[in-house]
Amino acid sequence: MKALFLLRTNGSYNTTTSKSGLLNSSRMTAEALQKYLWVDTKLVVIVDSNSIDREIHKFKPDVVFLEAIWITPEKMRELTRLHPKIKFVIRVHSETPFLSNEGEAISRIKHLERIHNVHIAFNSRTTTNDFIRTEVDKDAEYLPNIYDIDYTPTRITTFTAKLLKLLGLKKSEFRKNTINVGCFGAIRPMKNQLIQAMAAIELANKLDIKLYFHINFSRLEQGGESVYKNMKALFEGTKHELVEHGWLDRENFLLLISQMDIGMQVSFNESFNIVTADFVKQDIPILVSPSINWMPLQATADPENQEEMVQKLLIILRHMNYFRRVNKRSLIQYNNIALRIWRNYLKYIK
């Protein structure tokens, strides 16, 4: 079988560079299908939907996965007429609450799923079930992300100028009565960064150490400007620091994670969350919300409960090795299930 994965630049989801979470997720999934299921895969980032026909003629796939909801129903009908033997799968990478911020998401899904040889799939089991139960799409499929199966951490063993630049710290400040907490990803209200920062400050005060709270500041989405402004105000006049990082390429991002003491992704809503998987790969414990449901329950906290976050962070810090083991075991188990789901689906649509 040959499978073509297509992403669009400048689409509803930011897929313009290799730093995009959607692009990284799609690439890992395509590579895993090729390596473990022997599917001939190709991933291409295209400018717009007019490029789809060209890529199909070049690769001659059996199935085309369109990552995210960027193609119009009109264009999709045209493509199915041109390529009647090809199956097209629109793969959605968002939970329902996130989709509610995309003005045409539901309407577009309803129109696309009615087209012959077009299927809608979600990388979230919860969202898949939401669409089936409400009969928005009774045939919706669950096609989860597959993470990079190589679990060897990417490490820096010496203090280099590059590392210190990544950290945004001076060498004299690093690891001396401090704690580095990484809360990475695009800044938006659903990511819940403000209360996580408050929990991290409370934790550092309890431990009587200085907090360096690391974030990405260069992607402000869906009202993220207000979140960012409030986070900066939160740290003003305290002994703690908000450390701001641009959007890094994957290698540098993994190196940055490797220097954290602990991570936080206690979001209101997630489908997979590649940042959490990156922390697990790097052997750095992380606290998440229950919406990242492949993680062990012990590593989750209520995203509205600051006190619970602090208590869970303290437990994780006291039992670091345990959480490293159970987190990695959970990710491996998730990946094994994901591969089985993909194998069955590809047999079904063949």
Number of C-alpha atoms within 10 A of each C-alpha: 14 15 23 21 22 22 27 25 15 13 15 12 18 16 21 17 13 14 16 17 19 20 23 18 19 24 22 17 25 22 21 21 19 17 13 11 15 12 17 17 22 18 19 14 17 17 14 14 18 12 13 22 13 11 19 17 10 9 14 15 20 17 22 24 22 23 25 23 24 21 19 13 18 11 13 20 17 11 18 17 12 11 16 11 12 20 19 25 22 22 22 25 26 19 21 19 13 16 15 12 10 12 9 12 18 17 11 15 20 15 14 25 21 14 15 14 20 18 21 25 25 26 21 25 17 15 23 23 17 17 19 14 11 9 12 15 23 15 14 19 23 22 22 24 26 27 25 18 17 7 16 9 16 17 14 13 9 7 10 11 11 10 18 14 12 19 22 16 13 10 14 7 11 17 13 10 12 17 21 23 26 28 28 23 20 20 25 20 20 18 22 19 28 19 18 26 24 18 21 26 25 17 21 21 14 11 14 11 16 21 26 26 24 23 22 19 18 14 14 17 14 14 12 19 16 14 19 20 11 13 18 14 12 17 17 11 8 11 12 20 18 19 20 18 18 12 18 16 12 15 11 15 19 20 18 23 28 22 21 23 17 22 24 27 27 28 24 20 22 23 22 24 19 19 21 24 20 20 24 26 25 23 23 23 29 30 26 27 22 21 23 21 18 17 26 18 14 15 22 23 24 16 22 15 12 18 15 15 28 22 13 18 24 14 14 20 15 11 12 16 14 12 23 19 13 17 27 21 15 16 22 17 13 18 20 13 14 19 20 11 15 19 15 10 14 14 9 8 13 10
